């Protein structure tokens, strides 16, 4: 069928042929689009309110894990600071006796379960069995491990792979009075600086010992002794360090260990986990002391 | 002819009046819908994050621990006063059962008269010698403050 456009033009009212008509139609279309978008935005916003509020709920798990990790470092009495660029670990704390430490961890677990978790949204539980076995493990990235064995007043720092120690600074503050010092050191390569203070004595010494053979320095008191071990000292691992304090002498320490090579020292994790769950998420979080 | 010119002017004036009115109506309708958009959910999320952050700052800066030891709210207040303007904060340290308030501080210039409050709790452990004591810190946030 052939359409005669000329006759169609004549049949249409005259204003249809005006340029203004096209302009008006475009303006109306534009304004309608504006209304359409405004309506849609309002509708989507109201329907997504639940998603907005529920999207923030997993924050609870992160917040809770951060809170518990910080609390546990207080309960254990340890302070940790890692400088990943200089490959340096600084740890400080007090080697308390096992009964006090175990009771504190159990009290904390009970406080969380009975008093704190009921206040938080969702369902939470904490697994601290790995800390109540007499030993608390701290992992520095994937390369170094610190064991705080509170049942035997011992703190040990050891690499998990071939990372090597280049120097150790050890500051010790002990109660009582030192009687004598017994050294059994071998080799060289690992620099050890010791600063010791007790109620009656103080000394500083620097030694270069082997990182692959056992060297010991024994602090002898009248009733017992504390032993510092370096090199192949802990779990048959080279480049390790042990401070085993006398149970009769309250001993606080600051360890600064500098590693060579490229060990990954972050994040710093405590051997424990916290489980959080709610309608919107299930999370098992590590207890991270430093990121 | 003059008549034709006048007629054209009249049509243009009416046409523009109608189009401006139409656009105004459309814009007003759009504003009506946009005014119904509620930002309460986003504000609640922001307030919750702020409360989380402030509670963590109060604990990790040892402001809470020292405030408990000194029985003074000064350190907590100093921290609350450094929070972003536009939000009010209140911090209260309770004993481990949340029954007895021990230290309380509210940001300077704020009064707690809002109904839109967001609160978070944080567990606090304070070690003195070999004894560890537990507390609960409650931080409340609301908008429109100093």
Interface residues (C-beta under 8 A of the other chain):
Chain A: X20 X24 X27 X28 X31 X32 X34 X35 X37 X38 X39 X41 X42 X45 X46 X48 X49 X52 X53 X55 X56 X59 X63 X66 X67 X68 X70 X71 X72 X74 X75 X77 X96 X100 X104 X107 X108 X111 X112 X115 X116 X119 X120
Chain B: X15 X19 X22 X23 X26 X27 X29 X30 X31 X33 X34 X36 X37 X38 X40 X41 X42 X44 X45 X48 X49 X52 X56 X59 X60 X96 X97 X98 X120 X121 X122 X123 X124 X125 X126 X127 X130 X132 X134 X136
